Amino acid sequence: MTELENCMESLIKIFHRYADEDGDATTLTKKELKKLMEAELPTFLKTQKNPKAVDSILKDLDQNKDDKLDFEEFLPLVVGLSMACEKCYMLHNKKTGKK
Amino acid sequence: MTELENCMESLIKIFHRYADEDGDATTLTKKELKKLMEAELPTFLKTQKNPKAVDSILKDLDQNKDDKLDFEEFLPLVVGLSMACEKCYMLHNKKTGKK
């Protein structure tokens, strides 16, 4: 597999590692999202001052208001964080003189 | 770094591996997108019957119609493919009797 294919497989595997914990393997409950974020996004979570950060992230991402996230609802979290990281990457390269 | 952090770093690195080839490191030209897809998504590209698949993908993703993709415009390609792959993953698990 290529690096990008591996990356897409990782996204699916990470989602299901937590979503599969309860009976419903298609969605992340709040508890499962919290476990996923604590394990996979600890650095990001530390920057969140709001102690209810996971609650408000779930609320933002939960399109159909069922208090759970399916894979499609989960992906914008990865997209949003990747975009923020890419902006830092570009700024860093600008500062260090890379094109 | 965690698996998800590695994955987001990969997305940024893959994008810039190709976007940085010409003078403008912030965007993928059609030529750069074609190289990226040939190297990183060969299996997907083989399933496309349209010989101008890359052209039509670029057109679909190019929100601001500048004939180039910035990182934000590129990400929906990864999201769309990941969602398609996840549907296959769920079907496969259903067939093989996993929850």
Backbone of each chain as ProteinMPNN parsed JSONL, in Angstrom:
{"seq_chain_A": "MTELENCMESLIKIFHRYADEDGDATTLTKKELKKLMEAELPTFLKTQKNPKAVDSILKDLDQNKDDKLDFEEFLPLVVGLSMACEKCYMLHNKKTGKK", "coords_chain_A": {"N_chain_A": [[0.837, -1.209, 0.0], [0.329, 2.327, -0.589], [1.615, 5.411, 0.92], [-0.501, 7.223, 1.297], [-2.728, 5.556, 1.039], [-2.302, 3.894, 3.24], [-2.678, 5.776, 5.207], [-5.409, 6.417, 4.951], [-6.468, 3.954, 5.626], [-5.623, 3.836, 8.277], [-7.186, 5.893, 9.415], [-9.754, 4.76, 9.28], [-9.373, 2.446, 10.825], [-8.657, 3.544, 13.339], [-10.997, 4.96, 13.997], [-12.813, 2.785, 14.201], [-11.627, 1.277, 16.18], [-12.431, 2.49, 18.508], [-15.187, 3.02, 18.103], [-16.277, 0.501, 17.952], [-16.47, -0.382, 20.514], [-18.818, -0.374, 22.13], [-22.133, -1.836, 21.623], [-22.916, -0.773, 19.126], [-21.277, -0.551, 16.253], [-21.086, 1.357, 14.318], [-20.974, 3.944, 15.125], [-19.457, 6.58, 17.155], [-19.899, 7.008, 20.537], [-20.269, 9.61, 23.067], [-18.582, 8.899, 25.143], [-16.875, 7.099, 23.872], [-15.736, 8.799, 21.922], [-14.37, 10.52, 23.617], [-12.452, 8.781, 24.727], [-11.062, 8.116, 22.383], [-10.034, 10.67, 21.652], [-8.459, 11.301, 23.896], [-6.523, 9.334, 23.692], [-5.519, 9.563, 21.066], [-5.297, 12.241, 20.354], [-3.824, 13.759, 22.308], [-2.183, 16.023, 22.654], [-3.526, 18.105, 21.355], [-5.842, 18.115, 22.904], [-4.873, 18.972, 25.349], [-4.48, 21.676, 24.871], [-6.965, 22.734, 25.005], [-8.952, 24.805, 26.836], [-11.473, 24.682, 27.907], [-13.138, 22.552, 30.073], [-15.122, 20.911, 29.206], [-14.553, 20.266, 26.596], [-14.655, 18.023, 24.847], [-17.381, 17.437, 24.818], [-18.358, 19.765, 23.541], [-17.114, 19.612, 21.094], [-18.209, 17.244, 20.094], [-20.867, 18.072, 19.847], [-20.595, 20.062, 17.892], [-19.827, 18.523, 15.667], [-21.814, 16.711, 15.28], [-23.972, 16.109, 13.011], [-26.618, 15.053, 12.56], [-27.745, 15.24, 15.016], [-27.874, 13.08, 16.927], [-26.411, 12.606, 19.114], [-24.187, 11.037, 18.695], [-21.323, 10.091, 16.71], [-21.002, 9.234, 13.371], [-18.756, 7.748, 10.905], [-18.539, 9.56, 8.809], [-19.3, 11.939, 10.061], [-17.251, 12.178, 11.845], [-14.93, 12.627, 10.363], [-14.609, 15.458, 9.643], [-13.344, 16.491, 11.93], [-10.733, 15.507, 11.783], [-10.025, 16.677, 9.37], [-10.231, 19.433, 9.981], [-8.254, 19.72, 11.998], [-6.013, 18.9, 10.543], [-5.888, 20.913, 8.63], [-5.326, 23.117, 10.258], [-2.818, 22.342, 11.221], [-1.407, 22.3, 8.826], [-1.297, 24.978, 8.173], [0.436, 25.888, 10.152], [2.695, 24.497, 9.408], [3.264, 25.685, 6.915], [3.801, 28.333, 7.747], [6.025, 27.894, 9.379], [7.873, 26.952, 7.496], [8.12, 29.232, 5.958], [9.31, 30.965, 7.737], [11.725, 29.632, 8.174], [12.794, 29.879, 5.777], [12.356, 28.05, 3.73], [10.852, 27.186, 0.567]], "CA_chain_A": [[0.0, 0.0, 0.0], [1.049, 3.598, -0.605], [1.52, 6.158, 2.182], [-1.847, 7.801, 1.411], [-3.645, 4.436, 1.292], [-2.085, 3.534, 4.649], [-3.247, 6.838, 6.021], [-6.871, 6.249, 4.94], [-6.749, 2.748, 6.411], [-5.448, 4.217, 9.687], [-8.355, 6.668, 9.858], [-10.853, 3.802, 9.467], [-9.037, 1.568, 11.957], [-8.719, 4.312, 14.593], [-12.421, 5.188, 14.279], [-13.485, 1.553, 14.627], [-11.036, 0.797, 17.435], [-13.231, 3.05, 19.596], [-16.628, 2.898, 17.805], [-16.711, -0.888, 18.134], [-16.431, -0.782, 21.937], [-20.164, -0.77, 22.583], [-22.837, -2.682, 20.661], [-23.084, -0.152, 17.819], [-19.947, -0.335, 15.68], [-21.094, 2.373, 13.259], [-20.87, 5.297, 15.678], [-18.743, 6.901, 18.4], [-20.653, 7.71, 21.579], [-19.432, 10.639, 23.695], [-17.561, 8.192, 25.925], [-15.896, 6.551, 22.91], [-15.005, 9.936, 21.343], [-13.46, 11.009, 24.659], [-11.329, 7.831, 24.778], [-10.298, 8.291, 21.141], [-9.281, 11.928, 21.681], [-7.433, 11.223, 24.943], [-5.433, 8.461, 23.246], [-4.97, 9.898, 19.747], [-5.069, 13.684, 20.196], [-3.567, 14.287, 23.661], [-1.576, 17.362, 22.585], [-4.621, 19.029, 21.042], [-6.771, 18.161, 24.044], [-4.234, 19.774, 26.405], [-4.591, 23.102, 24.536], [-8.361, 23.135, 25.193], [-9.15, 25.282, 28.213], [-12.812, 24.259, 28.322], [-13.103, 21.161, 30.558], [-16.131, 20.157, 28.455], [-14.157, 20.386, 25.187], [-15.129, 16.885, 24.053], [-18.831, 17.651, 24.646], [-18.689, 20.798, 22.562], [-16.659, 19.094, 19.79], [-19.247, 16.3, 19.653], [-22.036, 18.861, 19.447], [-20.275, 20.715, 16.612], [-19.663, 17.571, 14.561], [-22.976, 15.824, 15.216], [-24.884, 16.7, 12.011], [-28.016, 14.61, 12.667], [-28.178, 15.445, 16.407], [-28.229, 11.848, 17.653], [-25.419, 12.508, 20.203], [-23.129, 10.096, 18.32], [-20.669, 10.452, 15.448], [-20.603, 8.174, 12.436], [-17.442, 8.02, 10.326], [-18.676, 10.786, 8.005], [-19.338, 13.089, 10.978], [-15.957, 12.215, 12.543], [-13.839, 13.083, 9.482], [-14.296, 16.896, 9.713], [-12.402, 16.759, 13.017], [-9.394, 15.245, 11.233], [-9.803, 17.7, 8.338], [-9.997, 20.712, 10.648], [-6.94, 19.696, 12.653], [-4.98, 18.829, 9.495], [-5.769, 22.253, 8.03], [-4.627, 23.973, 11.221], [-1.416, 21.906, 11.23], [-0.783, 22.682, 7.553], [-1.014, 26.427, 8.256], [1.66, 26.001, 10.967], [3.77, 23.957, 8.559], [3.601, 26.712, 5.923], [4.408, 29.448, 8.473], [7.342, 27.444, 9.814], [8.737, 26.905, 6.311], [8.344, 30.618, 5.547], [10.286, 31.524, 8.689], [13.034, 29.006, 8.04], [13.298, 30.203, 4.435], [12.041, 27.077, 2.686], [9.763, 27.699, -0.272]], "C_chain_A": [[0.876, 1.266, 0.0], [0.855, 4.323, 0.737], [0.103, 6.724, 2.377], [-2.892, 6.714, 1.675], [-3.53, 3.968, 2.751], [-2.763, 4.512, 5.59], [-4.771, 6.7, 6.09], [-7.262, 5.01, 5.745], [-6.631, 3.048, 7.907], [-6.667, 4.954, 10.214], [-9.524, 5.736, 10.171], [-10.607, 2.931, 10.704], [-9.146, 2.299, 13.289], [-10.178, 4.532, 14.987], [-13.053, 3.922, 14.856], [-12.884, 0.94, 15.894], [-11.867, 1.264, 18.619], [-14.731, 2.856, 19.366], [-17.134, 1.496, 18.103], [-16.829, -1.297, 19.604], [-17.795, -1.148, 22.506], [-20.844, -1.595, 21.488], [-22.878, -2.119, 19.255], [-21.728, 0.239, 17.23], [-19.918, 0.782, 14.65], [-20.87, 3.778, 13.797], [-19.992, 5.374, 16.935], [-19.717, 7.565, 19.357], [-19.721, 8.774, 22.181], [-18.279, 9.991, 24.461], [-16.456, 7.659, 24.99], [-15.073, 7.665, 22.264], [-13.975, 10.457, 22.335], [-12.222, 10.09, 24.742], [-10.429, 7.977, 23.554], [-9.433, 9.554, 21.227], [-8.187, 11.917, 22.737], [-6.24, 10.388, 24.469], [-4.742, 9.001, 21.995], [-4.648, 11.382, 19.566], [-4.766, 14.339, 21.542], [-3.02, 15.713, 23.632], [-2.646, 18.413, 22.311], [-5.527, 19.217, 22.252], [-6.202, 19.019, 25.175], [-4.367, 21.273, 26.143], [-6.015, 23.622, 24.768], [-8.598, 23.53, 26.64], [-10.49, 24.822, 28.782], [-12.783, 22.797, 28.795], [-14.123, 20.274, 29.828], [-15.833, 20.193, 26.95], [-14.73, 19.253, 24.335], [-16.63, 17.01, 23.793], [-19.105, 18.643, 23.532], [-18.203, 20.387, 21.167], [-17.701, 18.122, 19.229], [-20.456, 17.052, 19.119], [-21.81, 19.517, 18.077], [-20.304, 19.746, 15.44], [-20.935, 16.759, 14.279], [-24.083, 16.409, 14.314], [-26.346, 16.326, 12.257], [-28.54, 14.61, 14.109], [-28.656, 14.172, 17.106], [-27.243, 11.577, 18.799], [-24.348, 11.443, 19.957], [-22.529, 10.563, 17.001], [-20.46, 9.213, 14.596], [-19.29, 8.61, 11.774], [-17.445, 9.335, 9.537], [-18.683, 12.036, 8.888], [-18.001, 13.276, 11.704], [-14.861, 12.864, 11.68], [-13.571, 14.595, 9.519], [-13.373, 17.288, 10.867], [-10.969, 16.601, 12.512], [-9.041, 16.315, 10.187], [-9.455, 19.04, 8.982], [-8.627, 20.778, 11.308], [-5.819, 19.656, 11.62], [-4.772, 20.198, 8.857], [-5.033, 23.207, 8.953], [-3.13, 23.635, 11.243], [-0.694, 22.35, 9.964], [-0.434, 24.165, 7.56], [0.269, 26.655, 9.053], [2.872, 25.568, 10.144], [4.237, 25.017, 7.558], [4.308, 27.897, 6.583], [5.832, 29.113, 8.885], [8.324, 27.454, 8.643], [9.084, 28.305, 5.81], [9.45, 31.227, 6.417], [11.678, 30.954, 8.464], [13.557, 29.131, 6.605], [13.083, 29.145, 3.381], [10.918, 27.634, 1.833], [8.462, 27.04, 0.109]], "O_chain_A": [[1.995, 1.272, 0.512], [0.049, 3.911, 1.571], [-0.427, 6.706, 3.488], [-3.83, 6.926, 2.444], [-4.534, 3.684, 3.405], [-3.336, 4.138, 6.614], [-5.359, 6.848, 7.162], [-8.265, 5.016, 6.458], [-7.439, 2.575, 8.706], [-7.133, 4.683, 11.321], [-10.201, 5.893, 11.187], [-11.505, 2.71, 11.517], [-9.664, 1.748, 14.26], [-10.561, 4.325, 16.138], [-13.744, 3.975, 15.873], [-13.548, 0.178, 16.597], [-12.004, 0.55, 19.613], [-15.47, 2.562, 20.306], [-18.297, 1.32, 18.467], [-17.237, -2.418, 19.909], [-17.922, -2.107, 23.267], [-20.192, -2.006, 20.528], [-22.877, -2.878, 18.285], [-21.113, 1.222, 17.645], [-18.847, 1.13, 14.152], [-20.608, 4.704, 13.03], [-19.812, 4.397, 17.662], [-20.306, 8.591, 19.018], [-18.538, 8.832, 21.848], [-17.148, 10.474, 24.429], [-15.267, 7.761, 25.29], [-13.866, 7.516, 22.072], [-12.852, 10.795, 21.959], [-11.09, 10.569, 24.818], [-9.203, 7.965, 23.663], [-8.242, 9.515, 20.915], [-7.104, 12.459, 22.512], [-5.092, 10.689, 24.799], [-3.52, 8.909, 21.872], [-3.824, 11.743, 18.725], [-5.371, 15.353, 21.888], [-3.36, 16.523, 24.495], [-2.676, 19.469, 22.943], [-5.926, 20.335, 22.58], [-6.945, 19.708, 25.875], [-4.369, 22.063, 27.086], [-6.241, 24.831, 24.73], [-8.468, 22.714, 27.553], [-10.623, 24.601, 29.986], [-12.444, 21.903, 28.019], [-14.006, 19.049, 29.83], [-16.75, 20.154, 26.13], [-15.23, 19.49, 23.236], [-17.1, 16.727, 22.691], [-19.966, 18.415, 22.682], [-18.809, 20.77, 20.167], [-18.034, 18.168, 18.044], [-21.001, 16.71, 18.069], [-22.697, 19.531, 17.223], [-20.75, 20.098, 14.348], [-21.108, 16.201, 13.195], [-24.991, 17.098, 14.78], [-27.224, 17.186, 12.174], [-29.608, 14.072, 14.4], [-29.686, 14.165, 17.78], [-27.226, 10.491, 19.378], [-23.682, 10.998, 20.892], [-23.146, 11.333, 16.265], [-19.823, 8.253, 15.03], [-18.779, 9.696, 12.044], [-16.492, 10.113, 9.59], [-18.135, 13.071, 8.508], [-17.66, 14.382, 12.123], [-13.983, 13.558, 12.193], [-12.41, 14.995, 9.434], [-12.691, 18.31, 10.79], [-10.107, 17.441, 12.773], [-7.908, 16.792, 10.13], [-8.499, 19.701, 8.577], [-7.922, 21.78, 11.187], [-4.787, 20.304, 11.799], [-3.643, 20.6, 8.577], [-4.216, 24.01, 8.503], [-2.284, 24.529, 11.278], [0.476, 22.728, 10.007], [0.597, 24.568, 7.021], [1.091, 27.497, 8.693], [3.93, 26.196, 10.186], [5.436, 25.225, 7.372], [5.294, 28.408, 6.053], [6.735, 29.939, 8.758], [9.461, 27.907, 8.778], [10.181, 28.544, 5.307], [10.37, 31.889, 5.935], [12.678, 31.667, 8.545], [14.601, 28.579, 6.256], [13.558, 29.291, 2.255], [10.123, 28.451, 2.297], [7.423, 27.338, -0.481]]}, "seq_chain_B": "MTELENCMESLIKIFHRYADEDGDATTLTKKELKKLMEAELPTFLKTQKNPKAVDSILKDLDQNKDDKLDFEEFLPLVVGLSMACEKCYMLHNKKTGKK", "coords_chain_B": {"N_chain_B": [[4.621, 10.52, 18.567], [1.081, 10.047, 18.068], [-0.955, 7.519, 16.362], [-2.972, 8.792, 14.886], [-2.05, 11.417, 14.795], [0.296, 11.015, 13.335], [-0.868, 10.281, 10.954], [-2.159, 12.64, 10.135], [0.073, 14.233, 9.774], [1.228, 12.841, 7.658], [-0.629, 13.339, 5.604], [-0.215, 16.073, 5.169], [2.488, 16.076, 4.436], [2.472, 14.466, 2.117], [0.861, 16.006, 0.405], [2.503, 18.312, 0.158], [4.801, 17.224, -0.901], [4.267, 17.009, -3.569], [3.018, 19.441, -4.242], [5.017, 21.295, -3.861], [6.627, 21.118, -6.05], [6.6, 22.886, -8.287], [6.996, 26.512, -8.565], [5.043, 27.492, -6.786], [4.275, 26.611, -3.685], [1.956, 26.321, -2.328], [-0.136, 25.191, -3.649], [-1.535, 22.458, -5.645], [-0.928, 21.909, -8.986], [-2.571, 20.805, -12.047], [-0.862, 18.981, -13.229], [0.775, 18.299, -11.052], [-1.146, 17.197, -9.317], [-1.871, 14.983, -10.826], [0.528, 13.504, -10.785], [0.698, 13.006, -8.035], [-1.63, 11.439, -7.647], [-1.126, 9.26, -9.326], [1.064, 8.148, -8.038], [0.232, 7.812, -5.368], [-2.408, 6.922, -5.302], [-2.819, 4.604, -6.985], [-4.398, 2.292, -7.309], [-7.046, 3.175, -7.074], [-7.06, 4.942, -9.254], [-6.833, 3.178, -11.384], [-9.366, 2.077, -11.462], [-10.87, 3.969, -12.651], [-12.63, 4.679, -15.487], [-12.769, 6.777, -17.244], [-10.494, 8.46, -19.253], [-9.759, 11.014, -18.727], [-9.867, 11.323, -15.977], [-8.399, 12.565, -13.872], [-8.505, 15.249, -14.614], [-11.272, 15.719, -14.317], [-11.66, 15.222, -11.638], [-10.068, 17.229, -10.513], [-11.515, 19.459, -11.371], [-13.913, 19.068, -9.975], [-13.06, 19.375, -7.317], [-11.981, 21.88, -7.17], [-12.677, 24.578, -5.67], [-12.466, 27.452, -5.859], [-12.082, 27.834, -8.505], [-9.513, 28.174, -9.78], [-8.026, 26.46, -11.181], [-6.223, 25.01, -9.698], [-5.337, 23.177, -6.708], [-5.568, 23.961, -3.343], [-4.496, 22.985, -0.008], [-6.796, 22.737, 1.548], [-8.744, 22.353, -0.415], [-7.9, 19.97, -1.438], [-8.261, 18.072, 0.567], [-11.025, 17.039, 0.64], [-10.92, 15.006, -1.289], [-9.463, 12.951, -0.071], [-11.156, 12.532, 2.09], [-13.542, 11.683, 0.786], [-12.677, 9.307, -0.473], [-11.893, 7.861, 1.788], [-14.337, 7.565, 3.081], [-15.699, 5.958, 1.245], [-14.096, 3.679, 1.374], [-14.505, 2.98, 4.023], [-17.162, 2.196, 4.005], [-16.94, -0.167, 2.535], [-15.393, -1.619, 4.322], [-17.173, -1.913, 6.476], [-19.201, -3.441, 5.247], [-17.761, -5.737, 4.607], [-17.079, -6.671, 7.165], [-19.633, -7.242, 8.111], [-20.364, -9.34, 6.427], [-18.444, -11.231, 7.139], [-19.202, -11.713, 9.632], [-18.326, -10.257, 11.812], [-18.928, -7.857, 14.409]], "CA_chain_B": [[3.332, 10.929, 17.997], [0.075, 8.988, 18.013], [-1.248, 7.057, 15.0], [-3.774, 9.813, 14.201], [-1.144, 12.549, 14.537], [1.145, 10.581, 12.21], [-1.702, 10.269, 9.771], [-2.35, 14.031, 9.699], [1.371, 14.676, 9.265], [1.384, 12.217, 6.341], [-1.458, 14.065, 4.626], [0.464, 17.346, 4.87], [3.741, 15.788, 3.731], [2.162, 13.98, 0.769], [0.417, 17.173, -0.377], [3.616, 19.22, -0.145], [5.781, 16.512, -1.73], [3.92, 17.292, -4.964], [2.696, 20.865, -4.412], [6.25, 22.085, -3.817], [7.463, 20.864, -7.233], [6.788, 24.134, -9.05], [7.299, 27.669, -7.71], [4.0, 27.759, -5.794], [4.202, 25.462, -2.774], [0.678, 26.266, -1.61], [-1.176, 24.525, -4.448], [-1.253, 21.398, -6.622], [-1.4, 22.124, -10.354], [-3.118, 19.559, -12.6], [0.282, 18.082, -13.42], [1.192, 17.817, -9.722], [-2.207, 16.315, -8.822], [-1.766, 13.733, -11.595], [1.671, 12.758, -10.233], [0.317, 12.547, -6.694], [-2.609, 10.347, -7.729], [-0.465, 8.088, -9.922], [1.964, 7.537, -7.058], [-0.387, 7.525, -4.069], [-3.73, 6.288, -5.438], [-2.792, 3.868, -8.256], [-5.515, 1.326, -7.367], [-8.24, 3.967, -7.368], [-6.94, 5.494, -10.603], [-7.08, 2.081, -12.339], [-10.805, 1.797, -11.542], [-11.51, 5.07, -13.376], [-12.669, 4.391, -16.931], [-12.549, 8.038, -17.956], [-9.053, 8.762, -19.343], [-9.524, 12.358, -18.174], [-10.339, 11.27, -14.588], [-7.72, 13.557, -13.026], [-9.087, 16.548, -14.983], [-12.616, 15.934, -13.78], [-11.492, 15.299, -10.175], [-9.574, 18.589, -10.226], [-12.644, 20.379, -11.586], [-14.86, 18.873, -8.861], [-12.509, 19.807, -6.023], [-11.462, 23.248, -7.282], [-13.746, 25.479, -5.202], [-12.346, 28.857, -6.309], [-11.916, 27.815, -9.969], [-8.228, 28.707, -10.257], [-7.345, 25.319, -11.826], [-5.239, 24.442, -8.772], [-5.922, 22.779, -5.432], [-4.802, 24.168, -2.112], [-4.631, 21.831, 0.899], [-8.205, 22.67, 1.941], [-9.503, 21.799, -1.545], [-7.404, 18.606, -1.659], [-8.719, 17.141, 1.61], [-12.243, 16.272, 0.326], [-10.586, 13.779, -2.044], [-9.097, 11.945, 0.939], [-12.384, 12.256, 2.852], [-14.443, 10.893, -0.06], [-12.134, 7.952, -0.636], [-11.935, 7.192, 3.097], [-15.728, 7.191, 3.344], [-15.997, 4.809, 0.385], [-13.359, 2.529, 1.931], [-15.118, 2.596, 5.299], [-18.394, 1.46, 3.664], [-16.495, -1.526, 2.174], [-14.932, -2.235, 5.574], [-18.361, -2.295, 7.242], [-19.834, -4.54, 4.513], [-16.893, -6.905, 4.75], [-17.233, -7.165, 8.538], [-20.981, -7.801, 8.197], [-20.328, -10.635, 5.746], [-17.607, -12.19, 7.857], [-19.85, -11.96, 10.927], [-17.836, -9.399, 12.908], [-19.936, -6.828, 14.704]], "C_chain_B": [[2.367, 9.747, 17.97], [-0.193, 8.606, 16.554], [-2.024, 8.127, 14.212], [-2.938, 11.053, 13.886], [-0.222, 12.233, 13.36], [0.398, 10.668, 10.894], [-1.908, 11.689, 9.234], [-1.042, 14.595, 9.152], [1.612, 14.113, 7.86], [0.612, 12.971, 5.274], [-0.766, 15.353, 4.184], [1.723, 17.09, 4.038], [3.486, 15.334, 2.293], [1.757, 15.156, -0.117], [1.62, 18.01, -0.797], [4.726, 18.551, -0.957], [5.537, 16.836, -3.209], [3.676, 18.782, -5.198], [3.956, 21.722, -4.513], [7.069, 21.961, -5.102], [7.66, 22.095, -8.113], [7.035, 25.271, -8.072], [6.308, 27.859, -6.567], [3.759, 26.536, -4.91], [2.842, 25.338, -2.107], [-0.391, 25.475, -2.373], [-0.618, 23.403, -5.318], [-1.784, 21.856, -7.976], [-1.974, 20.791, -10.858], [-2.006, 18.524, -12.758], [0.722, 17.464, -12.083], [0.146, 16.871, -9.128], [-2.125, 14.951, -9.51], [-0.619, 12.874, -11.034], [1.35, 12.189, -8.862], [-0.605, 11.334, -6.791], [-1.993, 9.087, -8.339], [0.413, 7.372, -8.9], [1.225, 7.037, -5.823], [-1.729, 6.799, -4.157], [-3.814, 5.462, -6.729], [-3.985, 2.918, -8.401], [-6.813, 2.049, -7.728], [-8.215, 4.451, -8.816], [-7.232, 4.425, -11.665], [-8.573, 1.775, -12.497], [-11.547, 2.865, -12.347], [-11.463, 4.803, -14.88], [-12.386, 5.634, -17.767], [-11.052, 8.36, -18.029], [-8.713, 10.156, -18.808], [-9.986, 12.439, -16.713], [-9.71, 12.369, -13.729], [-8.267, 14.954, -13.316], [-10.43, 16.77, -14.294], [-12.584, 15.964, -12.25], [-11.031, 16.698, -9.769], [-10.721, 19.59, -10.318], [-13.644, 20.299, -10.424], [-14.362, 19.494, -7.563], [-12.161, 21.294, -5.989], [-12.539, 24.283, -6.961], [-13.671, 26.88, -5.811], [-11.999, 28.971, -7.794], [-10.627, 28.489, -10.46], [-7.39, 27.599, -10.912], [-6.21, 24.736, -10.987], [-5.955, 24.068, -7.477], [-5.021, 23.184, -4.282], [-5.12, 22.993, -1.168], [-6.097, 21.618, 1.308], [-9.073, 22.051, 0.833], [-9.126, 20.341, -1.812], [-8.029, 17.608, -0.672], [-10.029, 16.403, 1.292], [-12.008, 15.032, -0.536], [-10.275, 12.642, -1.068], [-10.333, 11.537, 1.744], [-13.311, 11.348, 2.05], [-13.962, 9.46, -0.223], [-12.181, 7.187, 0.687], [-13.348, 6.731, 3.415], [-16.137, 5.978, 2.502], [-15.336, 3.547, 0.947], [-14.021, 2.032, 3.215], [-16.403, 1.811, 5.049], [-18.048, 0.014, 3.306], [-16.089, -2.3, 3.425], [-16.123, -2.737, 6.382], [-19.068, -3.483, 6.58], [-19.068, -5.838, 4.703], [-17.053, -7.528, 6.142], [-18.593, -7.803, 8.761], [-20.993, -9.206, 7.607], [-19.562, -11.684, 6.541], [-18.089, -12.368, 9.3], [-19.274, -11.182, 12.095], [-18.887, -8.345, 13.169], [-19.52, -5.5, 14.048]], "O_chain_B": [[2.784, 8.594, 17.864], [0.274, 9.273, 15.631], [-1.769, 8.342, 13.027], [-3.102, 11.665, 12.83], [0.011, 13.081, 12.498], [0.945, 11.069, 9.867], [-1.84, 11.915, 8.026], [-1.048, 15.348, 8.179], [2.129, 14.806, 6.984], [1.12, 13.216, 4.18], [-0.731, 15.684, 2.999], [1.99, 17.794, 3.064], [4.182, 15.751, 1.367], [2.239, 15.294, -1.241], [1.748, 18.378, -1.965], [5.503, 19.233, -1.625], [6.478, 16.927, -3.997], [4.076, 19.325, -6.228], [3.954, 22.759, -5.178], [8.097, 22.623, -5.24], [8.755, 22.326, -8.627], [7.259, 25.033, -6.885], [6.684, 28.333, -5.495], [3.129, 25.563, -5.324], [2.587, 24.365, -1.396], [-1.429, 25.13, -1.81], [0.559, 23.378, -5.676], [-2.97, 22.16, -8.101], [-1.873, 19.772, -10.175], [-2.191, 17.344, -12.458], [1.002, 16.269, -11.999], [0.495, 15.865, -8.511], [-2.286, 13.908, -8.876], [-0.779, 11.67, -10.834], [1.682, 11.043, -8.558], [-0.397, 10.33, -6.11], [-2.304, 7.974, -7.915], [0.498, 6.144, -8.894], [1.541, 5.973, -5.291], [-2.144, 6.138, -3.205], [-4.774, 5.602, -7.487], [-4.519, 2.759, -9.498], [-7.578, 1.591, -8.577], [-9.222, 4.38, -9.519], [-7.806, 4.724, -12.712], [-8.998, 1.275, -13.538], [-12.717, 2.686, -12.687], [-10.386, 4.712, -15.47], [-11.83, 5.546, -18.863], [-10.404, 8.516, -16.994], [-7.563, 10.452, -18.481], [-10.441, 13.49, -16.26], [-10.401, 13.026, -12.951], [-8.473, 15.75, -12.4], [-10.702, 17.845, -13.76], [-13.392, 16.656, -11.63], [-11.537, 17.277, -8.807], [-10.879, 20.456, -9.457], [-14.152, 21.317, -9.952], [-15.14, 20.069, -6.801], [-12.059, 21.893, -4.918], [-13.217, 24.795, -7.852], [-14.688, 27.434, -6.229], [-11.667, 30.05, -8.284], [-10.639, 29.264, -11.416], [-6.199, 27.777, -11.165], [-5.338, 24.046, -11.513], [-7.038, 24.575, -7.185], [-3.851, 22.805, -4.24], [-5.92, 22.12, -1.503], [-6.574, 20.487, 1.403], [-10.019, 21.316, 1.116], [-9.927, 19.572, -2.344], [-8.291, 16.457, -1.019], [-10.144, 15.229, 1.642], [-12.816, 14.104, -0.512], [-10.76, 11.522, -1.223], [-10.534, 10.359, 2.041], [-13.812, 10.353, 2.574], [-14.746, 8.516, -0.123], [-12.478, 5.993, 0.701], [-13.545, 5.642, 3.954], [-16.832, 5.084, 2.984], [-15.949, 2.48, 0.986], [-14.09, 0.829, 3.467], [-16.711, 0.873, 5.783], [-18.748, -0.916, 3.705], [-16.4, -3.482, 3.567], [-16.097, -3.849, 6.911], [-19.486, -4.419, 7.262], [-19.653, -6.897, 4.93], [-17.149, -8.747, 6.282], [-18.715, -8.78, 9.501], [-21.547, -10.138, 8.19], [-19.955, -12.849, 6.616], [-17.466, -13.079, 10.089], [-19.667, -11.401, 13.241], [-19.647, -7.975, 12.274], [-20.229, -4.501, 14.172]]}, "name": "protein", "num_of_chains": 2, "seq": "MTELENCMESLIKIFHRYADEDGDATTLTKKELKKLMEAELPTFLKTQKNPKAVDSILKDLDQNKDDKLDFEEFLPLVVGLSMACEKCYMLHNKKTGKKMTELENCMESLIKIFHRYADEDGDATTLTKKELKKLMEAELPTFLKTQKNPKAVDSILKDLDQNKDDKLDFEEFLPLVVGLSMACEKCYMLHNKKTGKK"}
